[in-house]
């Protein structure tokens, strides 16, 4: 029991000295701020605005409508599109060509 009390008292001293050091030292507070920024940066992305514009949404909606009815054809080959993801990709690429607000395509690695 005596050792536990000594540890707790040393903890109190160390925490008090830490608070004194952190108020005087700017480097420790900077590291704390940078970690909080990284967490809040994901929230800031949503406040920047929409990722896709309404024109892009309409284009994807039209392509999905055709896909669901089995009438959506792919580019050169003219084959019927079977994949939902491919239908969305076709809609987004058409939106890009028409100048809608759509993020750039990720390059294949």
Backbone as XML, in Angstrom:
<?xml version="1.0"?>
<chain id="A" units="angstrom">
  <residue number="1" name="UNK">
    <atom name="N" x="0.809" y="-1.196" z="0.000"/>
    <atom name="CA" x="0.000" y="0.000" z="0.000"/>
    <atom name="C" x="0.853" y="1.261" z="0.000"/>
  </residue>
  <residue number="2" name="UNK">
    <atom name="N" x="1.950" y="1.225" z="0.703"/>
    <atom name="CA" x="2.812" y="2.403" z="0.792"/>
    <atom name="C" x="3.380" y="2.747" z="-0.582"/>
  </residue>
  <residue number="3" name="UNK">
    <atom name="N" x="3.700" y="1.715" z="-1.383"/>
    <atom name="CA" x="4.249" y="1.987" z="-2.712"/>
    <atom name="C" x="3.187" y="2.590" z="-3.623"/>
  </residue>
  <residue number="4" name="UNK">
    <atom name="N" x="1.948" y="2.181" z="-3.474"/>
    <atom name="CA" x="0.884" y="2.730" z="-4.312"/>
    <atom name="C" x="0.688" y="4.214" z="-4.025"/>
  </residue>
  <residue number="5" name="UNK">
    <atom name="N" x="0.801" y="4.597" z="-2.756"/>
    <atom name="CA" x="0.635" y="6.006" z="-2.407"/>
    <atom name="C" x="1.776" y="6.845" z="-2.972"/>
  </residue>
  <residue number="6" name="UNK">
    <atom name="N" x="2.955" y="6.277" z="-2.954"/>
    <atom name="CA" x="4.099" y="7.022" z="-3.496"/>
    <atom name="C" x="3.933" y="7.235" z="-4.995"/>
  </residue>
  <residue number="7" name="UNK">
    <atom name="N" x="3.446" y="6.224" z="-5.675"/>
    <atom name="CA" x="3.245" y="6.344" z="-7.119"/>
    <atom name="C" x="2.204" y="7.401" z="-7.436"/>
  </residue>
  <residue number="8" name="UNK">
    <atom name="N" x="1.123" y="7.405" z="-6.675"/>
    <atom name="CA" x="0.071" y="8.385" z="-6.955"/>
    <atom name="C" x="0.558" y="9.795" z="-6.682"/>
  </residue>
  <residue number="9" name="UNK">
    <atom name="N" x="1.375" y="9.953" z="-5.647"/>
    <atom name="CA" x="1.889" y="11.290" z="-5.368"/>
    <atom name="C" x="2.880" y="11.720" z="-6.456"/>
  </residue>
  <residue number="10" name="UNK">
    <atom name="N" x="3.654" y="10.767" z="-6.954"/>
    <atom name="CA" x="4.584" y="11.122" z="-8.024"/>
    <atom name="C" x="3.821" y="11.431" z="-9.308"/>
  </residue>
  <residue number="11" name="UNK">
    <atom name="N" x="2.682" y="10.787" z="-9.518"/>
    <atom name="CA" x="1.861" y="11.088" z="-10.685"/>
    <atom name="C" x="1.337" y="12.512" z="-10.610"/>
  </residue>
  <residue number="12" name="UNK">
    <atom name="N" x="0.926" y="12.912" z="-9.424"/>
    <atom name="CA" x="0.406" y="14.266" z="-9.260"/>
    <atom name="C" x="1.486" y="15.290" z="-9.560"/>
  </residue>
  <residue number="13" name="UNK">
    <atom name="N" x="2.685" y="15.010" z="-9.099"/>
    <atom name="CA" x="3.783" y="15.942" z="-9.338"/>
    <atom name="C" x="4.105" y="16.004" z="-10.826"/>
  </residue>
  <residue number="14" name="UNK">
    <atom name="N" x="4.139" y="14.850" z="-11.464"/>
    <atom name="CA" x="4.499" y="14.842" z="-12.877"/>
    <atom name="C" x="3.421" y="15.518" z="-13.722"/>
  </residue>
  <residue number="15" name="UNK">
    <atom name="N" x="2.157" y="15.332" z="-13.375"/>
    <atom name="CA" x="1.101" y="15.976" z="-14.152"/>
    <atom name="C" x="1.130" y="17.483" z="-13.949"/>
  </residue>
  <residue number="16" name="UNK">
    <atom name="N" x="1.482" y="17.915" z="-12.715"/>
    <atom name="CA" x="1.579" y="19.349" z="-12.451"/>
    <atom name="C" x="2.751" y="19.942" z="-13.228"/>
  </residue>
  <residue number="17" name="UNK">
    <atom name="N" x="3.848" y="19.209" z="-13.268"/>
    <atom name="CA" x="5.004" y="19.726" z="-14.004"/>
    <atom name="C" x="4.722" y="19.716" z="-15.506"/>
  </residue>
  <residue number="18" name="UNK">
    <atom name="N" x="3.948" y="18.756" z="-15.977"/>
    <atom name="CA" x="3.592" y="18.714" z="-17.395"/>
    <atom name="C" x="2.749" y="19.918" z="-17.774"/>
  </residue>
  <residue number="19" name="UNK">
    <atom name="N" x="1.798" y="20.262" z="-16.902"/>
    <atom name="CA" x="0.938" y="21.397" z="-17.227"/>
    <atom name="C" x="1.738" y="22.691" z="-17.250"/>
  </residue>
  <residue number="20" name="UNK">
    <atom name="N" x="2.719" y="22.798" z="-16.370"/>
    <atom name="CA" x="3.572" y="23.988" z="-16.378"/>
    <atom name="C" x="4.409" y="24.024" z="-17.651"/>
  </residue>
  <residue number="21" name="UNK">
    <atom name="N" x="4.932" y="22.858" z="-18.036"/>
    <atom name="CA" x="5.782" y="22.799" z="-19.218"/>
    <atom name="C" x="4.964" y="23.069" z="-20.482"/>
  </residue>
  <residue number="22" name="UNK">
    <atom name="N" x="3.746" y="22.537" z="-20.553"/>
    <atom name="CA" x="2.962" y="22.712" z="-21.766"/>
    <atom name="C" x="2.534" y="24.153" z="-21.952"/>
  </residue>
  <residue number="23" name="UNK">
    <atom name="N" x="2.300" y="24.866" z="-20.849"/>
    <atom name="CA" x="1.920" y="26.265" z="-21.012"/>
    <atom name="C" x="3.117" y="27.095" z="-21.469"/>
  </residue>
  <residue number="24" name="UNK">
    <atom name="N" x="4.311" y="26.732" z="-21.039"/>
    <atom name="CA" x="5.503" y="27.467" z="-21.441"/>
    <atom name="C" x="6.067" y="26.980" z="-22.750"/>
  </residue>
  <residue number="25" name="UNK">
    <atom name="N" x="5.897" y="25.707" z="-23.045"/>
    <atom name="CA" x="6.479" y="25.121" z="-24.245"/>
    <atom name="C" x="5.450" y="25.097" z="-25.359"/>
  </residue>
  <residue number="26" name="UNK">
    <atom name="N" x="5.812" y="25.609" z="-26.514"/>
    <atom name="CA" x="4.884" y="25.663" z="-27.634"/>
    <atom name="C" x="4.905" y="24.376" z="-28.452"/>
  </residue>
  <residue number="27" name="UNK">
    <atom name="N" x="5.991" y="23.635" z="-28.417"/>
    <atom name="CA" x="6.106" y="22.453" z="-29.263"/>
    <atom name="C" x="5.121" y="21.377" z="-28.860"/>
  </residue>
  <residue number="28" name="UNK">
    <atom name="N" x="4.884" y="21.198" z="-27.560"/>
    <atom name="CA" x="3.947" y="20.162" z="-27.150"/>
    <atom name="C" x="2.522" y="20.539" z="-27.520"/>
  </residue>
  <residue number="29" name="UNK">
    <atom name="N" x="2.203" y="21.829" z="-27.455"/>
    <atom name="CA" x="0.857" y="22.240" z="-27.825"/>
    <atom name="C" x="0.653" y="22.155" z="-29.337"/>
  </residue>
  <residue number="30" name="UNK">
    <atom name="N" x="1.718" y="22.359" z="-30.104"/>
    <atom name="CA" x="1.604" y="22.239" z="-31.559"/>
    <atom name="C" x="1.301" y="20.813" z="-31.970"/>
  </residue>
  <residue number="31" name="UNK">
    <atom name="N" x="1.970" y="19.860" z="-31.330"/>
    <atom name="CA" x="1.728" y="18.469" z="-31.696"/>
    <atom name="C" x="0.302" y="18.081" z="-31.363"/>
  </residue>
  <residue number="32" name="UNK">
    <atom name="N" x="-0.231" y="18.640" z="-30.295"/>
    <atom name="CA" x="-1.612" y="18.346" z="-29.930"/>
    <atom name="C" x="-2.562" y="18.968" z="-30.958"/>
  </residue>
  <residue number="33" name="UNK">
    <atom name="N" x="-2.259" y="20.168" z="-31.395"/>
    <atom name="CA" x="-3.123" y="20.830" z="-32.366"/>
    <atom name="C" x="-3.123" y="20.103" z="-33.693"/>
  </residue>
  <residue number="34" name="UNK">
    <atom name="N" x="-1.954" y="19.654" z="-34.117"/>
    <atom name="CA" x="-1.883" y="18.987" z="-35.420"/>
    <atom name="C" x="-2.681" y="17.699" z="-35.413"/>
  </residue>
  <residue number="35" name="UNK">
    <atom name="N" x="-2.721" y="16.995" z="-34.284"/>
    <atom name="CA" x="-3.502" y="15.771" z="-34.240"/>
    <atom name="C" x="-4.986" y="16.080" z="-34.278"/>
  </residue>
  <residue number="36" name="UNK">
    <atom name="N" x="-5.402" y="17.195" z="-33.679"/>
    <atom name="CA" x="-6.812" y="17.546" z="-33.726"/>
    <atom name="C" x="-7.197" y="18.031" z="-35.119"/>
  </residue>
  <residue number="37" name="UNK">
    <atom name="N" x="-6.259" y="18.639" z="-35.852"/>
    <atom name="CA" x="-6.544" y="19.089" z="-37.212"/>
    <atom name="C" x="-6.804" y="17.905" z="-38.130"/>
  </residue>
  <residue number="38" name="UNK">
    <atom name="N" x="-6.024" y="16.855" z="-37.951"/>
    <atom name="CA" x="-6.195" y="15.709" z="-38.833"/>
    <atom name="C" x="-7.558" y="15.064" z="-38.632"/>
  </residue>
  <residue number="39" name="UNK">
    <atom name="N" x="-8.054" y="15.117" z="-37.419"/>
    <atom name="CA" x="-9.385" y="14.563" z="-37.176"/>
    <atom name="C" x="-10.459" y="15.450" z="-37.784"/>
  </residue>
  <residue number="40" name="UNK">
    <atom name="N" x="-10.322" y="16.744" z="-37.624"/>
    <atom name="CA" x="-11.348" y="17.652" z="-38.105"/>
    <atom name="C" x="-11.268" y="17.859" z="-39.616"/>
  </residue>
  <residue number="41" name="UNK">
    <atom name="N" x="-10.162" y="17.485" z="-40.242"/>
    <atom name="CA" x="-10.039" y="17.691" z="-41.680"/>
    <atom name="C" x="-11.057" y="16.854" z="-42.447"/>
  </residue>
  <residue number="42" name="UNK">
    <atom name="N" x="-11.402" y="15.677" z="-41.923"/>
    <atom name="CA" x="-12.401" y="14.871" z="-42.606"/>
    <atom name="C" x="-13.771" y="15.542" z="-42.541"/>
  </residue>
  <residue number="43" name="UNK">
    <atom name="N" x="-14.014" y="16.281" z="-41.462"/>
    <atom name="CA" x="-15.280" y="16.988" z="-41.356"/>
    <atom name="C" x="-15.302" y="18.200" z="-42.276"/>
  </residue>
  <residue number="44" name="UNK">
    <atom name="N" x="-14.152" y="18.834" z="-42.483"/>
    <atom name="CA" x="-14.092" y="20.027" z="-43.308"/>
    <atom name="C" x="-14.382" y="19.714" z="-44.766"/>
  </residue>
  <residue number="45" name="UNK">
    <atom name="N" x="-14.098" y="18.509" z="-45.204"/>
    <atom name="CA" x="-14.347" y="18.153" z="-46.595"/>
    <atom name="C" x="-15.827" y="18.306" z="-46.925"/>
  </residue>
  <residue number="46" name="UNK">
    <atom name="N" x="-16.692" y="17.939" z="-45.991"/>
    <atom name="CA" x="-18.112" y="18.044" z="-46.256"/>
    <atom name="C" x="-18.568" y="19.495" z="-46.278"/>
  </residue>
  <residue number="47" name="UNK">
    <atom name="N" x="-17.876" y="20.382" z="-45.584"/>
    <atom name="CA" x="-18.283" y="21.782" z="-45.555"/>
    <atom name="C" x="-17.798" y="22.546" z="-46.782"/>
  </residue>
  <residue number="48" name="UNK">
    <atom name="N" x="-16.939" y="21.960" z="-47.576"/>
    <atom name="CA" x="-16.434" y="22.634" z="-48.772"/>
    <atom name="C" x="-17.509" y="22.741" z="-49.850"/>
  </residue>
  <residue number="49" name="UNK">
    <atom name="N" x="-18.446" y="21.890" z="-49.830"/>
    <atom name="CA" x="-19.478" y="21.884" z="-50.859"/>
    <atom name="C" x="-19.663" y="20.475" z="-51.390"/>
  </residue>
  <residue number="50" name="UNK">
    <atom name="N" x="-20.448" y="20.374" z="-52.411"/>
    <atom name="CA" x="-20.727" y="19.045" z="-52.963"/>
    <atom name="C" x="-19.583" y="18.567" z="-53.847"/>
  </residue>
  <residue number="51" name="UNK">
    <atom name="N" x="-19.391" y="17.267" z="-53.821"/>
    <atom name="CA" x="-18.348" y="16.667" z="-54.644"/>
    <atom name="C" x="-18.824" y="16.565" z="-56.102"/>
  </residue>
  <residue number="52" name="UNK">
    <atom name="N" x="-20.093" y="16.236" z="-56.273"/>
    <atom name="CA" x="-20.682" y="16.081" z="-57.600"/>
    <atom name="C" x="-21.781" y="17.125" z="-57.787"/>
  </residue>
  <residue number="53" name="UNK">
    <atom name="N" x="-21.829" y="17.732" z="-58.947"/>
    <atom name="CA" x="-22.836" y="18.742" z="-59.235"/>
    <atom name="C" x="-24.163" y="18.118" z="-59.644"/>
  </residue>
  <residue number="54" name="UNK">
    <atom name="N" x="-25.210" y="18.918" z="-59.720"/>
    <atom name="CA" x="-26.531" y="18.405" z="-60.087"/>
    <atom name="C" x="-26.576" y="17.866" z="-61.515"/>
  </residue>
  <residue number="55" name="UNK">
    <atom name="N" x="-25.757" y="18.430" z="-62.397"/>
    <atom name="CA" x="-25.697" y="17.953" z="-63.783"/>
    <atom name="C" x="-25.167" y="16.517" z="-63.834"/>
  </residue>
  <residue number="56" name="UNK">
    <atom name="N" x="-24.176" y="16.234" z="-62.992"/>
    <atom name="CA" x="-23.615" y="14.883" z="-62.921"/>
    <atom name="C" x="-24.644" y="13.907" z="-62.372"/>
  </residue>
  <residue number="57" name="UNK">
    <atom name="N" x="-25.405" y="14.367" z="-61.406"/>
    <atom name="CA" x="-26.434" y="13.516" z="-60.798"/>
    <atom name="C" x="-27.486" y="13.126" z="-61.836"/>
  </residue>
  <residue number="58" name="UNK">
    <atom name="N" x="-27.878" y="14.068" z="-62.654"/>
    <atom name="CA" x="-28.871" y="13.792" z="-63.695"/>
    <atom name="C" x="-28.339" y="12.783" z="-64.711"/>
  </residue>
  <residue number="59" name="UNK">
    <atom name="N" x="-27.059" y="12.941" z="-65.059"/>
    <atom name="CA" x="-26.452" y="12.049" z="-66.035"/>
    <atom name="C" x="-26.401" y="10.606" z="-65.520"/>
  </residue>
  <residue number="60" name="UNK">
    <atom name="N" x="-25.982" y="10.453" z="-64.261"/>
    <atom name="CA" x="-25.913" y="9.118" z="-63.660"/>
    <atom name="C" x="-27.324" y="8.540" z="-63.522"/>
  </residue>
  <residue number="61" name="UNK">
    <atom name="N" x="-28.275" y="9.390" z="-63.161"/>
    <atom name="CA" x="-29.661" y="8.944" z="-63.001"/>
    <atom name="C" x="-30.207" y="8.399" z="-64.322"/>
  </residue>
  <residue number="62" name="UNK">
    <atom name="N" x="-29.911" y="9.099" z="-65.414"/>
    <atom name="CA" x="-30.382" y="8.677" z="-66.739"/>
    <atom name="C" x="-29.772" y="7.330" z="-67.130"/>
  </residue>
  <residue number="63" name="UNK">
    <atom name="N" x="-28.473" y="7.186" z="-66.886"/>
    <atom name="CA" x="-27.783" y="5.931" z="-67.232"/>
    <atom name="C" x="-28.290" y="4.771" z="-66.385"/>
  </residue>
  <residue number="64" name="UNK">
    <atom name="N" x="-28.553" y="5.029" z="-65.121"/>
    <atom name="CA" x="-29.070" y="3.968" z="-64.237"/>
    <atom name="C" x="-30.473" y="3.543" z="-64.690"/>
  </residue>
  <residue number="65" name="UNK">
    <atom name="N" x="-31.245" y="4.501" z="-65.169"/>
    <atom name="CA" x="-32.592" y="4.199" z="-65.665"/>
    <atom name="C" x="-32.504" y="3.231" z="-66.842"/>
  </residue>
  <residue number="66" name="UNK">
    <atom name="N" x="-31.596" y="3.529" z="-67.775"/>
    <atom name="CA" x="-31.401" y="2.642" z="-68.931"/>
    <atom name="C" x="-30.864" y="1.285" z="-68.483"/>
  </residue>
  <residue number="67" name="UNK">
    <atom name="N" x="-29.943" y="1.297" z="-67.529"/>
    <atom name="CA" x="-29.340" y="0.052" z="-67.050"/>
    <atom name="C" x="-30.398" y="-0.871" z="-66.445"/>
  </residue>
  <residue number="68" name="UNK">
    <atom name="N" x="-31.274" y="-0.297" z="-65.655"/>
    <atom name="CA" x="-32.307" y="-1.105" z="-64.987"/>
    <atom name="C" x="-33.269" y="-1.731" z="-65.988"/>
  </residue>
  <residue number="69" name="UNK">
    <atom name="N" x="-33.458" y="-1.083" z="-67.117"/>
    <atom name="CA" x="-34.346" y="-1.627" z="-68.147"/>
    <atom name="C" x="-33.603" y="-2.519" z="-69.139"/>
  </residue>
  <residue number="70" name="UNK">
    <atom name="N" x="-32.276" y="-2.650" z="-68.953"/>
    <atom name="CA" x="-31.476" y="-3.526" z="-69.810"/>
    <atom name="C" x="-31.165" y="-2.930" z="-71.173"/>
  </residue>
  <residue number="71" name="UNK">
    <atom name="N" x="-31.244" y="-1.613" z="-71.297"/>
    <atom name="CA" x="-31.015" y="-0.972" z="-72.593"/>
    <atom name="C" x="-29.701" y="-0.204" z="-72.666"/>
  </residue>
  <residue number="72" name="UNK">
    <atom name="N" x="-28.923" y="-0.220" z="-71.592"/>
    <atom name="CA" x="-27.661" y="0.523" z="-71.575"/>
    <atom name="C" x="-26.575" y="-0.279" z="-72.274"/>
  </residue>
  <residue number="73" name="UNK">
    <atom name="N" x="-25.954" y="0.341" z="-73.264"/>
    <atom name="CA" x="-24.890" y="-0.311" z="-74.035"/>
    <atom name="C" x="-23.563" y="0.356" z="-73.713"/>
  </residue>
  <residue number="74" name="UNK">
    <atom name="N" x="-22.490" y="-0.445" z="-73.744"/>
    <atom name="CA" x="-21.164" y="0.113" z="-73.503"/>
    <atom name="C" x="-20.652" y="0.736" z="-74.796"/>
  </residue>
  <residue number="75" name="UNK">
    <atom name="N" x="-19.537" y="1.461" z="-74.701"/>
    <atom name="CA" x="-18.974" y="2.257" z="-75.795"/>
    <atom name="C" x="-18.839" y="1.595" z="-77.138"/>
  </residue>
  <residue number="76" name="UNK">
    <atom name="N" x="-17.643" y="1.159" z="-77.486"/>
    <atom name="CA" x="-17.367" y="0.669" z="-78.845"/>
    <atom name="C" x="-18.010" y="-0.678" z="-79.137"/>
  </residue>
  <residue number="77" name="UNK">
    <atom name="N" x="-17.941" y="-1.586" z="-78.171"/>
    <atom name="CA" x="-18.422" y="-2.940" z="-78.442"/>
    <atom name="C" x="-19.941" y="-2.997" z="-78.568"/>
  </residue>
  <residue number="78" name="UNK">
    <atom name="N" x="-20.630" y="-2.119" z="-77.874"/>
    <atom name="CA" x="-22.092" y="-2.097" z="-77.955"/>
    <atom name="C" x="-22.753" y="-3.193" z="-77.151"/>
  </residue>
  <residue number="79" name="UNK">
    <atom name="N" x="-21.979" y="-3.841" z="-76.279"/>
    <atom name="CA" x="-22.551" y="-4.904" z="-75.448"/>
    <atom name="C" x="-23.421" y="-4.301" z="-74.351"/>
  </residue>
  <residue number="80" name="UNK">
    <atom name="N" x="-24.388" y="-5.064" z="-73.907"/>
    <atom name="CA" x="-25.258" y="-4.610" z="-72.829"/>
    <atom name="C" x="-24.486" y="-4.598" z="-71.520"/>
  </residue>
  <residue number="81" name="UNK">
    <atom name="N" x="-24.640" y="-3.523" z="-70.778"/>
    <atom name="CA" x="-23.934" y="-3.370" z="-69.500"/>
    <atom name="C" x="-24.623" y="-4.236" z="-68.451"/>
  </residue>
  <residue number="82" name="UNK">
    <atom name="N" x="-23.831" y="-5.035" z="-67.723"/>
    <atom name="CA" x="-24.376" y="-5.938" z="-66.710"/>
    <atom name="C" x="-24.095" y="-5.456" z="-65.289"/>
  </residue>
  <residue number="83" name="UNK">
    <atom name="N" x="-23.113" y="-4.577" z="-65.135"/>
    <atom name="CA" x="-22.658" y="-4.160" z="-63.809"/>
    <atom name="C" x="-23.205" y="-2.783" z="-63.452"/>
  </residue>
  <residue number="84" name="UNK">
    <atom name="N" x="-23.686" y="-2.654" z="-62.226"/>
    <atom name="CA" x="-24.187" y="-1.383" z="-61.715"/>
    <atom name="C" x="-23.068" y="-0.340" z="-61.659"/>
  </residue>
  <residue number="85" name="UNK">
    <atom name="N" x="-21.884" y="-0.780" z="-61.231"/>
    <atom name="CA" x="-20.737" y="0.126" z="-61.138"/>
    <atom name="C" x="-20.351" y="0.665" z="-62.508"/>
  </residue>
  <residue number="86" name="UNK">
    <atom name="N" x="-20.438" y="-0.189" z="-63.512"/>
    <atom name="CA" x="-20.095" y="0.238" z="-64.858"/>
    <atom name="C" x="-21.104" y="1.259" z="-65.366"/>
  </residue>
  <residue number="87" name="UNK">
    <atom name="N" x="-22.367" y="1.080" z="-65.012"/>
    <atom name="CA" x="-23.398" y="2.032" z="-65.416"/>
    <atom name="C" x="-23.137" y="3.400" z="-64.797"/>
  </residue>
  <residue number="88" name="UNK">
    <atom name="N" x="-22.735" y="3.419" z="-63.527"/>
    <atom name="CA" x="-22.412" y="4.678" z="-62.850"/>
    <atom name="C" x="-21.199" y="5.320" z="-63.503"/>
  </residue>
  <residue number="89" name="UNK">
    <atom name="N" x="-20.197" y="4.515" z="-63.843"/>
    <atom name="CA" x="-18.980" y="5.025" z="-64.480"/>
    <atom name="C" x="-19.296" y="5.658" z="-65.833"/>
  </residue>
  <residue number="90" name="UNK">
    <atom name="N" x="-20.195" y="5.058" z="-66.578"/>
    <atom name="CA" x="-20.587" y="5.614" z="-67.880"/>
    <atom name="C" x="-21.281" y="6.959" z="-67.677"/>
  </residue>
  <residue number="91" name="UNK">
    <atom name="N" x="-22.158" y="7.030" z="-66.685"/>
    <atom name="CA" x="-22.854" y="8.284" z="-66.386"/>
    <atom name="C" x="-21.896" y="9.386" z="-65.979"/>
  </residue>
  <residue number="92" name="UNK">
    <atom name="N" x="-20.912" y="9.051" z="-65.155"/>
    <atom name="CA" x="-19.939" y="10.051" z="-64.707"/>
    <atom name="C" x="-19.042" y="10.516" z="-65.849"/>
  </residue>
  <residue number="93" name="UNK">
    <atom name="N" x="-18.663" y="9.590" z="-66.716"/>
    <atom name="CA" x="-17.791" y="9.989" z="-67.824"/>
    <atom name="C" x="-18.538" y="10.901" z="-68.788"/>
  </residue>
  <residue number="94" name="UNK">
    <atom name="N" x="-19.831" y="10.646" z="-69.001"/>
    <atom name="CA" x="-20.631" y="11.531" z="-69.854"/>
    <atom name="C" x="-20.753" y="12.911" z="-69.215"/>
  </residue>
  <residue number="95" name="UNK">
    <atom name="N" x="-20.914" y="12.931" z="-67.905"/>
    <atom name="CA" x="-21.014" y="14.202" z="-67.182"/>
    <atom name="C" x="-19.712" y="14.982" z="-67.296"/>
  </residue>
  <residue number="96" name="UNK">
    <atom name="N" x="-18.576" y="14.294" z="-67.227"/>
    <atom name="CA" x="-17.270" y="14.945" z="-67.374"/>
    <atom name="C" x="-17.149" y="15.589" z="-68.754"/>
  </residue>
  <residue number="97" name="UNK">
    <atom name="N" x="-17.570" y="14.848" z="-69.773"/>
    <atom name="CA" x="-17.480" y="15.358" z="-71.142"/>
    <atom name="C" x="-18.347" y="16.596" z="-71.345"/>
  </residue>
  <residue number="98" name="UNK">
    <atom name="N" x="-19.492" y="16.613" z="-70.660"/>
    <atom name="CA" x="-20.396" y="17.763" z="-70.814"/>
    <atom name="C" x="-19.989" y="18.945" z="-69.942"/>
  </residue>
  <residue number="99" name="UNK">
    <atom name="N" x="-18.973" y="18.743" z="-69.080"/>
    <atom name="CA" x="-18.452" y="19.848" z="-68.276"/>
    <atom name="C" x="-19.080" y="19.981" z="-66.906"/>
  </residue>
  <residue number="100" name="UNK">
    <atom name="N" x="-19.704" y="18.927" z="-66.408"/>
    <atom name="CA" x="-20.327" y="18.968" z="-65.081"/>
    <atom name="C" x="-19.261" y="18.904" z="-63.996"/>
  </residue>
  <residue number="101" name="UNK">
    <atom name="N" x="-19.653" y="19.251" z="-62.790"/>
    <atom name="CA" x="-18.722" y="19.211" z="-61.657"/>
    <atom name="C" x="-18.597" y="17.767" z="-61.177"/>
  </residue>
  <residue number="102" name="UNK">
    <atom name="N" x="-17.495" y="17.140" z="-61.574"/>
    <atom name="CA" x="-17.206" y="15.745" z="-61.219"/>
    <atom name="C" x="-15.729" y="15.663" z="-60.910"/>
  </residue>
  <residue number="103" name="UNK">
    <atom name="N" x="-15.331" y="14.970" z="-59.804"/>
    <atom name="CA" x="-13.901" y="14.830" z="-59.510"/>
    <atom name="C" x="-13.173" y="14.093" z="-60.622"/>
  </residue>
  <residue number="104" name="UNK">
    <atom name="N" x="-11.872" y="14.352" z="-60.730"/>
    <atom name="CA" x="-11.069" y="13.671" z="-61.740"/>
    <atom name="C" x="-11.047" y="12.187" z="-61.502"/>
  </residue>
  <residue number="105" name="UNK">
    <atom name="N" x="-10.905" y="11.423" z="-62.582"/>
    <atom name="CA" x="-10.831" y="9.971" z="-62.484"/>
    <atom name="C" x="-9.528" y="9.564" z="-61.818"/>
  </residue>
  <residue number="106" name="UNK">
    <atom name="N" x="-9.584" y="8.529" z="-60.969"/>
    <atom name="CA" x="-8.363" y="8.008" z="-60.374"/>
    <atom name="C" x="-7.622" y="7.209" z="-61.437"/>
  </residue>
  <residue number="107" name="UNK">
    <atom name="N" x="-6.337" y="7.440" z="-61.547"/>
    <atom name="CA" x="-5.545" y="6.741" z="-62.552"/>
    <atom name="C" x="-5.268" y="5.317" z="-62.086"/>
  </residue>
  <residue number="108" name="UNK">
    <atom name="N" x="-5.359" y="4.369" z="-62.993"/>
    <atom name="CA" x="-5.084" y="2.971" z="-62.673"/>
    <atom name="C" x="-3.604" y="2.784" z="-62.434"/>
  </residue>
  <residue number="109" name="UNK">
    <atom name="N" x="-3.276" y="2.057" z="-61.377"/>
    <atom name="CA" x="-1.862" y="1.869" z="-61.026"/>
    <atom name="C" x="-1.295" y="0.619" z="-61.631"/>
  </residue>
</chain>
